[in-house]
């Protein structure tokens, strides 16, 4: 009897998650009005995919200097459900707590293992600034924060950090790996930090969805992502067409 109990104890311990080996990761997301986002962009001679530095934006967020009006409300950071995770060939992650928010960031934490792929979802409600027009990510190798263009997957011939697909493709691929295998996987520049997939809502009056794809590093890491949102078809200061970045000071609006 004692031998059986000992055997059961060993098996039970062997089946427990390796909590001591689990690593805590964090994702922080700032959902910003496009004018506020581009106000902190600086042209610095980057390449065509990352034409602007967002160093000043990262500094302002870290210091808590951005006013409330710079942020877009009703953008929830969520764990991807199992069907969505399967579409990205990702592990369904379990957040350690519900997504919290300080003055600047929405944050979510989870335990994972190096190399494990997880997907996190930003969903919006209502008609307020529904379109994603830019993504801020750290440059590869924990480099400075930069603005990345969002490319349609069918148009991109090179690996990108931010890609766009239609909501129809995402819905059609739920529960299967077609989304990753046939569409976004071949287009994303993995191994350089977080990557982002923007799903354009079929109803253009409603908000896009954003999927943040993370392949976990070897050590505890905080991943920062900034998303620029605006109204569809509504003008705003665009550094690509107006020349210098800058825009109006969000603190004055």
N, C-alpha and C positions, 0 to 999 in steps of 0.2 A: 504493500500500500504506500509506504514511504517512498519507494522508488518511483511509483507511478506519479505521486505528487511532485517529486523532484523533476521528472520528465516534463510534466505539464507546465511547471514553473519555467523551465528552460525554454520550452517552445513559446510560451506566452511572452517572455522577455524578448525572444528572438523576433517576434512579430510586431513588437512595438516600434513606432516611428523613431528614427534616430534623432531624438530631440537635441542631444548634445552636438550633433553634426549639422543641424539645421542652421541656416544663416538668415538673419532678418534683413529684408530689403524694404525700401520706401520709394513710393512714387509721389511726386508733388506736381500738381498741375495748376497753372494760372490761366484762366479764361478771360481774355482781355478784349476790350473794344479795339478795333483795328487802328483807329487814329492814335490811341494811347500807345499801342504796341509799336507803331512805326515812329512815334515821337522819339523813341529811345534807340532807333536804328541809325547806324553810322556806316557810310560807304568807306570801305578800307581796302579795296582791291582784291576782294575774294573772287572765287570762280563764279561761273554762271549759275550754278545751283545754290550757292550760298553768297549772294552779292553783298550782304550787309552783316556787320557785327551787331550783336545785341548785348555787348558787355555792360552798357549803362543800364539796360533793362534788368539784367541779372543782379547788378549792384542795388538797384532801387527795390527790387523784390526782397532781396536778402535783408536790406535795412528797414523794410516795412514802410517805404516812403510813398507808395502809390495810393492815391485816394480811392474811396469806394466807387466813385463814378467811373474809374478806369476799367472796372470789372463787369463782365456780363453775368447776370444772375441766372438761376434756373439751369445750371449746367452741372449735372450730377456725375460724380466719379464712382463707377460701380465695378464689381467683379463680373467678368464675362460668365454667362451661364454655360453649362457643359456643351450645348449644341454649338454655341458661338466659338468656344475654345477649340472644339473639334475642327471647325472650319479653318482654323489657323494652325492645326497640328500642335496645339498647345495643351499644357496641363491645366485642368480646372483648379484655380488657386482658391485658397480660403483666406480671406482677410482676417487679420488679428483683431480688428475692430472696425466698426462702421467708419466710412470716410469722414475725416474731420476737416475743420477749416480754421486756420488762423486768419489774420488780417489780409494775407496775400495769397496763400496757397490752399488748395484742397489736397489732402494727403491721405494715402492709404498705405498700410503696412502688411507684410506677409512673411512667412517663413518659407524658404525654398532651398534648392541645391544648385551649385554651380552648373551652368549650361542649360538649366531648365527654362523652357519658354512659357511665359504667361501672357495673357491678354487682359487689358483693362479698358473699360468702355466709358466714354463721356457722351451722355445723351442730353439733349436740350428739349425744352418745352416752349410752346408758344411761338409767336411770330417775331420776337425781338432778336435782331441780328443773327439770322439763321445760317449764314454762309461762312465757311472756313476759308480764309484767304492767305494764311501763312502759319508756319510752325517754327517755334524757337526750340533748338536742341543744343546740347553741348557738342562741340566739334569732337571728332574721334580722338581717343586717348585722353579723355577728361579735359579736352581743350576748352577754349572760351565759348560762351553762348553765341549762337549764330542763327540767322534767319534762313529757313529752307523753303524753297518753292515746293508746291504740291503738284506733282505730275500725274496725269492720267496714265494708268498702267499700260494701255495700248499704245500710247505715244512715246513712252520712254524706251530708249535703246540702251540705257546704262542703269546701273544700280543707283537707287535714290533712297534718301532717308524718309521721304514723305510721299505717299502715293494716294491716288483718288480712284475709287470705283463707284459704280451706281448701287443704290440700295437694292435694286433687283438682283444683282449678282450676289450680294451678301445674303439676302433672304433665300435665294435658290440654293445656296451652298451650306446652309445651316445643317449641322449634324454630319457633314461630310468634309473631306479635306480638299474638295475641288477649289475652294477659294484660295487656299494657300498653294496648292500644287499647280493650278492652271493660271492663276491671275497674280496675286500679290507676292507670293514667295519668290518667283524668278526676278521680280523687279526691285526688291528691297535690299539695301546694303546692310546686311547683318554683320554682327561683330564689331560695330562702330558705336554702340550705345543704343538707346531707345530708337525705335522706328515708329512711324505713324501711318495709319491707313484712314483716310477720310471717306466715309460713305455718304455720297450726295443723296439727300432725300428726294424721292420721286415726286413728292409734292413740294415744289420749290418755295412755297410759302412757309414751310416748316423747317426745323433745324436739321442740319447734317448730324451724323453720328461720327465719333472719332474713336478709333481703336489704337491703343498704345501697346506695341509689341516689345516685350523685354526678354532678352536672353540673359539670365542671371550671371553675374560675375563671380569671381573667386572669393570675394570678401564682402562684408556688409557694405551696401551702396545705397545712396540716395539718388534717384533719377529725377531730373527736373525737365518739365515740358511746358512751354507757353503756346497757347492757341490764340490766333487773331480772328475775331468774328466781326462781320458787318452785315448790313442789309443787302439783299441781292439787288443789283441794278441801281444802287444808290451811290452817288459819288462820295469819295472821301479822299484825303490827301494820300496819293499813291506815289511812293518814292521811285517806282519803276518808270512812271510816265512824267512825273514832275521834276525829275532830276535828283536833287539832294533830299536825303531823308530828313525827317524832323517832325513835321505835323504840329498841331497845336498842343500846347502844354496841358496834359490832362488835369493838372492841379488847378488850372484856371477855368475849367469847364464845370 
